[in-house]
Amino acid sequence: MTQKIERIAICGGSGGKLWPKALEKKTDIYITGDIYYHVGHDMLSAGLLGIDPGHYIEHAFIGLVADKLRSFDLGVKIYESQEKTNPFYDI
C-alpha cells in the first residue's frame, strides 16, 4: 500500500454490506466487522481498503473512552463496564 490515507470510516458491528456508502464519501479505509471474503475483494477492486478487527474489539478502548469522558469534568460518575460478552474463547 502506497496511497496516502486521508479519510477513515468506522462502522460498529456488522457493516460489511455498507462499504459502498464509505466509498461514496471518498473514504480510503473502511473499518467494520464481518467483511466477507468476496466483499473484501469487491472493496479492494473499487480502491477501498478494509479492516475487519473482529467482534468484541471495543474492550480494548473502554478505558480510554472512560478516561476521556472523565477529563471533561461533566459532573457525573463514569463507570467502565466489566461485562464480558465475547462468546468465543481461545483454546
N, C-alpha and C positions, 0 to 999 in steps of 0.2 A: 504494500500500500504506500503510495507516494503522494496522494492528494492531501491538500490542506483541509483540516476539519474546522468548519466554521459554525455548523448548526447540528445539534443533537436533539432528537425527540425521544421521550421516555413514555411508555405506556405500561402502567401497572397491570399485572395479571396476564391473561392470555390474549395478547394483542397481535399475534402473528398475521391475522387476516386484515388488520388495519394498516399494513405497510403502505398501500397506495396513498393514504392520507398524508403520511410522513413525506412521501416523495413529492406530493403536490406542494408541500411547504418548503421545498428545496432543502430538505434535511440530508446531511451527509452520513449520519449514523442513526440507526433506529434501535433502541434498547427496549426489549419486551420479552415476555415469556411465551413459550410454545411456538417457536418458529419451526415449522415442519421442513423437512428436507427439501422438497420441491419448491416451497415458498422461499426458502433461503436462496435457491438458485435463481428464482424469478427476481428477487430483490437485487442480487448481485448483477444479473443481466441488465437491470434497469439503472445500475450505478449507485444503488443504495447498500451501504454496509450494514449488517445486522449483528447485534449482540444479544444472545439469549442466556442470561445468567441463571436461569432456572427458577423454580419456585422457592419460596422461603428466603429470598435474598435480603428481605427487609430487616431481618435480625441483625445484620451487620451494621445497620445505620440507626437503630433505635436510640442508642446512647448519644450519638452525635446530634440527632434531631432534638432530643430532650435537652441537651446542654445548650443548644442554640436558642430554644424557646425560653429556657431559664435566663439567658443573657438579656432578654427583652424586659425583664422585671415586670411582668404582666399583673402581678398581684394574685396569682393563682399558683397552687402547687402543681408541679408537673410530675406525673408518675410514668415510669418506664414499665411497659408490660413485661411480665415474667412468663406469660403464657407461651407454650411451645406447641405449635400446630403442625409441624412438619410430620407427615405420616410415614416418612421414609427414614431408615436408619442404615448406617454403614455397617457392613458385617465383614 
